[in-house]
Amino acid sequence: MTGVTELGYARFGVADLAEWRDFAETILGLEVCDSPDEGRVYLRADYWHHRIILDQNSSDDLLAAGLRVAGTDELKDVEQLLERAGVDYEKGSDSLCADRKVLELIVLDDPAGNPLEIFHGPRIESHLPFLPSRRLHGRFVMESGGLGHMILKQVETEKMFEFYKMLGMRGGIEYKFPLPNGQDVEVLFMHCNERDHTLAFAGPNKKHINHLMLEFDNLDDVFVTQDLVEASDYPIALSLGKHANDHMISFYFETPSGWLIEIGSQGRPATHQSEYYIQDTYGHKRVGQSLIEGGGDLS
């Protein structure tokens, strides 16, 4: 288990922390926890101290994707791999580790400049069961698949593949969306556990993050969330549909920061075999903003 085992947490800079707090409570159903630090809110979804950190910040973007490794030996192995590859990183100070509620971490950027924190030893609060902020039929799917998945900004596909392969992830091109000019938009997906994919990369997006997927174990919660979004001011970007690669039944909508949340259910585990698709099984019709500059639906 030398490499990454899951997307453990994500940290976002948000311009309107009060709106995000309301969004997390009324739309997403996450548990919102105050921080002693002014300008910060923690979001819980299971026994972890937090899965999402919201910091008051005008970027309205991803500040860190927290990628977990199994322990201190595995983190040292990753450091050695980075050093041999000539990748710069910084060891997290004791105060930074305390801030993130982890035992150790290192800080670096991937080839596209996406901010990463590779860590081990998250703070688990088994004495405080998750308390959703609104009624849920089920729970979030987190335990063996991590927080969910994210699509991030990319540079050359091969560079992204080799970098995350070095971190112990595996994957490849899972979609080739045909364009009217005869070319294809290729989307790279990488996984590290039983979730079909943990990270994916497509397009020179203006922000680091394109979307974050959160999965429910009960399909009813997807439809309830859809009703709540439709009654809100947050636009739906892609209609309800089923992805061809992970079989997730989901829809996409805008966050207060402008990037997207995907809410889904019934995703299948990773097959650990290569295959690709040219479209989704059904649905996921574009309603609002495109998931990739130039068009195309992404998982």
Number of C-alpha atoms within 10 A of each C-alpha: 11 16 21 27 23 28 25 26 24 23 21 20 20 24 18 17 19 13 14 19 21 15 18 18 17 17 21 21 23 25 19 20 14 12 11 7 9 9 15 17 21 19 23 22 23 24 18 21 21 24 23 21 21 23 21 18 16 11 13 22 20 22 22 21 24 26 23 24 26 16 15 15 13 18 22 13 15 21 20 13 14 17 12 9 11 9 15 12 15 11 15 18 12 13 9 15 19 13 10 22 17 18 17 22 25 22 17 18 15 17 19 16 13 18 17 21 26 25 27 26 16 19 15 14 13 11 7 11 12 18 15 18 17 13 11 17 12 12 17 22 22 22 12 11 22 22 25 25 25 25 25 23 23 23 16 13 17 10 14 20 22 14 16 20 17 17 22 18 22 18 23 19 18 22 24 17 19 14 12 6 6 6 10 14 17 22 23 21 25 24 26 26 20 17 22 24 26 26 22 26 27 22 20 15 16 10 15 21 22 25 24 20 19 21 25 21 17 17 17 14 23 24 16 15 19 21 12 15 20 13 10 13 10 16 18 23 21 24 17 21 19 22 22 18 22 18 19 20 23 28 26 29 23 20 19 18 18 16 20 25 20 23 25 29 22 17 20 13 14 16 12 13 8 9 12 15 15 15 18 19 15 12 17 22 16 17 13 14 18 16 23 18 12 9 13 19 20 23 25
